[in-house]
Amino acid sequence: GSRAATQPSCTVRYSAIAMKAVFVAVHQLAKAFAAVQRWPVLGRLLDVLTSTAVSFLRGGSGCWTATGLERCRRPEKLLTLYEYEGCPYCRKVREALSALDLDAEIRPCPKKSLKPSGVTGASRFRPEVTKLGLGLELKFPVLVDENTGVKIQMAESEKIVSYLWEIYGADAKPDLGYRLGRLLDFEPYMMLPLFLRPMLSHGMLRVPSKAPSQPLELWSFEGSPFARLVREALCVLELPYVLRNVAHGSEAKRLSFREKWGTHLSSARRASSKTTIQIPFLLDPNTGAELLGSAKIVKYLYATYQQGPPLAETWRDFVRPSKEGPSVQLKKD
């Protein structure tokens, strides 16, 4: 046949080879990461350093609020976001929420398995997404907004980000870090955080857990490396939570935090600026727990909600669906 006729199959072949190389590398990094985790002090240091590096790779996006938000519309009802922490496209939407100082109810949708794509099965919130009727293919993130007179249900990160700025940030100006992060929204660069947070527990694969009666509440902002560690745990445990974004510049909510929970802050923080707070901070209405600090929160979440061991899967089980050809599967040794 002609060269043009063979081009699609060649593209699939080289894409498959590239993807296999990527996930073999991620698999090896995850094994090394797990080995370090055997020593708690070193594991904690590695967690903080790699999570900080992810924020650095994103140019500090999601650390500061936009200016001029006082002139912008604010939602009366909470937005709802279906997403999972390990997804780079979901990260784009969370960065926009931080920049726009918007809160949301997060309904985590980690993968049930790395083997079949889009499986819902025992997943806690993925079946809800399929019922929204947004298409045959299960894609994330998905936003639901009931504040505009018409219930908005929307998939695809770029559409969601554009919508959020149009409705809730039309007269606002994003900070430099957010603008830099937007310039870095291209592949394969967007995938680099996967190499820094390579374990499946880093917001990728579901861990069996019991469902809470009420959503938890997390005070956080997207660029915080410590808050990221908590969001990863909330994600894989599929625990719904109200995300209270308090990026730098979120003065009203930071003042509210100090009024309600200032006693949890150290004396040095209480004596500093009126908008100085410490995050992540977790409220669990199901147990009455009020916890400050990522290590303490992560330990609490697993001890309180995990039911059974994580799935015995690795990145070598990954199946990448292809529209042009067969799936790519990395078989175990």
N, C-alpha and C positions, 0 to 999 in steps of 0.2 A: 504494500500500500504506500501512499504518499507520506511524506514527512509530517504533514499537517495531521494526517489521520492517526499517526502513532504518538503525537505529542501528549494527549491527555493521559495515556497509559504510562508514559515516561514520567510525567508530572506526579502521578500517583505513586509510582515506584520510588522516586527520589524523596518525595514527601514522607513516605513510609519509613525509609531508611533514616531520614533526619529525625523523625519522631521517636524511632526506636533508640537512637543514640541519646536523645534528650532524656528519655525516661530511664534508660540504663544508668545514666549519670545521676539523675535524681534519686534513683534507688540506692546507689552506692553512698550518696550523701546522707540519705535517711538512715542507713545502717551505721554510718559513722556518728551521726547525731545521737542515735539511740545508745551507742556505746558510751558516749560521754555522759549521758543522762544517768548512768549507773552511779556516778559520783554527784550527789545533790548540789554541792557548792559549784562545781564546774558546770553542771547542767544548767543551773540558774544563770551563771555568768554567760554561758553560750546563748541561752534564751534572750537575755537582755541585749547582748551585742548584736545578734542577728536581727532581732526585731527593730532595733535602732537603725541598723543598716537598711532595712526595708523603707523606713521613713526617709532616710537619706536618699535612696534611689528614687523616691517619688518627689524629691525636691522640697520636702517639707509641706507638701499639699495636705490640707486637712488639719493644719495646726492653728490657723488664724481665721477669724470670720471676715467676711467682706465688709467694706465700709458702706454706709448709706442704707443699711437694713431697716433703720427706723422709718424710712419712707416707703418701705415695701409691705406688701400684703403678708399677713401671718395666718396660718391655718388654725381654725377653731378645733377641728378634730385631728387626732393623730393620723399621720400617714402610715401606711402599712407596706413593709418591704420584705419580699421573699428573696433570700440570697444565701450565699455561703462564703465564709471568710477566705477560703483559698482561691476564690474566683477573681481574676484581675478586672473583669468587667463590673463585678459587684463593687469592687474597691472604688472605681470611678464614681459610682453613685453615692457611696458613703462619704467620699471626699466632698462632693457637692453638698450633701446634707450638713456636714461640719461647717463649710464655708458660708452657707446660708443660715446657719444657726437654727436648723430645723430638727425637731424631735420626730421619732418614728417608732412604731412597734415592729420589731424585727422578728420574723418567723424563719428560723434557720432551716435551710434545705440542703444539708450535706449529702454527698452521694451515699446511696445505700450499699453499693458495691462498685468496684472498679471494673468488673467484668462486663455486665450488660449496661448499655447506655440508657439513661433516662428511666431506670426502674423505679417504681414508687414503692410497691410492696409494703414493708413495715415503716416506711418513712412517715414522719409525723405530719409534715406540711406539704410535701410534694403532691399528694392527691388533691389538696386544695387548689394548687396551681393548675392542674389538669382540668378541674371543673370550671375555671375561668374562661375556657374556650378561646385561648389566644393563639392556637395553632396546633398542628400535630406534633411538632418538635418541642420538647421540654427545654426551655431556655431560661437562664437567669442573668440578671436580676429581673424581678417583676414588681412594679409599683401599683398600689391601689390608693386613690385619693378621693375622698367623699366631700371635699370642701368647695367645689366649684359649681354646685347645683346639679351636676351630672357625675355619676360615679365613673371615675377614670380608672381604667385597668390597662396597664402599659408594660410591654417588654422591650428589650434592647436598650443597652446602657446609654448610647448617645441620644436616643429619643427621650429617655427619662431625664438625663442631665439637662438637655435643652428645655424640656417642659418645666423643670424645677426653677431654672433661672428666669424663664419667661413669666411664670406665675408668681414666684416668691422672691425674685431678685432682679426685677426689671430695672430698678433705679439704683442698684448696688454695684459696687466695683470690687472685683475679687482681688485678694492680696497677691503679692509677687509669687509666693510659694505655690498657690493654687494655679496661677497662670503657667508657671514652670511645669507643674505636674501635667497640665493639659498638653503641653508641648511634647511631653514624654509618653503620651498615650498612643504608642505605635508598637506593632509586633516586629521582631520578637522581644523588644526591650521590656514590654509589659510582663513578660513571663519570668524575668530575672528574680523577683521575690521568691519564686518557687524554689530556687536553688539555695536561698537563705533559710527558708522555713519549709524543709522538704518532707517532714514526717506527715503521715496521713492524719495524725491527731492535730495538726496545725490548721484545722479548719477545712478538712477535705472529706473525710470518711466518717460516717455515722458510728457512734458508740451507743450500745443499748442503754436506755435510761428510762426512768419513770417520768411521766408527764406532770408538771406542777399544775395545781388548781388555778393559780393566777400567774400572769406574766411577772417575771422579775423586773428590776429596774437598775440600769447601769448608767452611771455618770461617767462620761468618756468624751474623747474626740478622736477622730480617725488617725491623726498623725502621732498619737501617743504610743510609744513602744510598749509601755506597761499595760495600757488598755487593750492593745492588740492581743496580748497573751490571754486575757480574760475572754475576749470575744471569740478566740479560737476554741476555748473550752465550752462556752455557751453554744457555739455552733455545732460541734461534733456531738454534744449531748442533746441537741435539738431542743434547747430550752428557750421558749419565747421570752422576749424582754423588751421593755420600753427603753429606748436609747435616748438619754438626755445629753445632747451635744453641748459641751462647754469649752469650745476652743478659745484660745486667747482672743479677747475682744468681746466675748459673750458676757458682758458686765452684769446685766440684769439677772441672769441665771446663776452666775457665780456669787452674787450677793445673796440670792435666795439660798444657795447651798450653804453659805456660811451661817445664815440665820437659823437654818434647820439643823445642820450637822457640824457646825463649827467646833463643837466639843471634841470631835474625832481628830481634829488637826493638832499638830504639834504646837507647842507654845511659840516657837519661832515663826511658824506660818500664821498663827493667830495675831502675832504682833506686827506682821508685815502688811503689805497693801491689802485694802479691803476686798480686792478681787482675787487674792491669792488663795488657791485651794489645792487639794491633792486628789489625783485620780489614779486609777479607777476606784470608784466607790459603788458598792453593790447593796441594794435593798432587796430582801426576799420576803414578801408579804406572807408566804406560805409557812415560814418558820419564825419570822420576826428578826432574822439576822440582819445586821448592819455591819458591813465589812469594808475596811480600807486597806489597799495594798494588793497587788496582783498575785503574789505567791500565796497569801492567805486565802484569797477569793477562789483561785483555781483549785486549791486543795479542798476547800469547802464544797465546791460544785461537784467534784467527782465523788467525794465521800457521801454527799447527800442524795445525788440523783443517779449515779451510774448503777446499772443493773446488768451484771454479767461482763465478760471480757470483750475487748474490741474484736472485730473480725480479723481472722488470720489471713490478711491479704497484704501484698506489697505492690510497689509500682510496677513490678514485672507482670502483674495480673491485668494491667491496664489495657482496655480495648478502646481504640479511637475510631468512632464511626466516620465513614467517608461517603460523600454523596457521589463520588466518581468511581468507587471501587470497593473491594472488600476491606474489612476492618483490619487494623494493625494490632496484633496481640504479641505481648512480650512473654514468652513462656518461661516457667521456672527452670532453674538449672536441674 
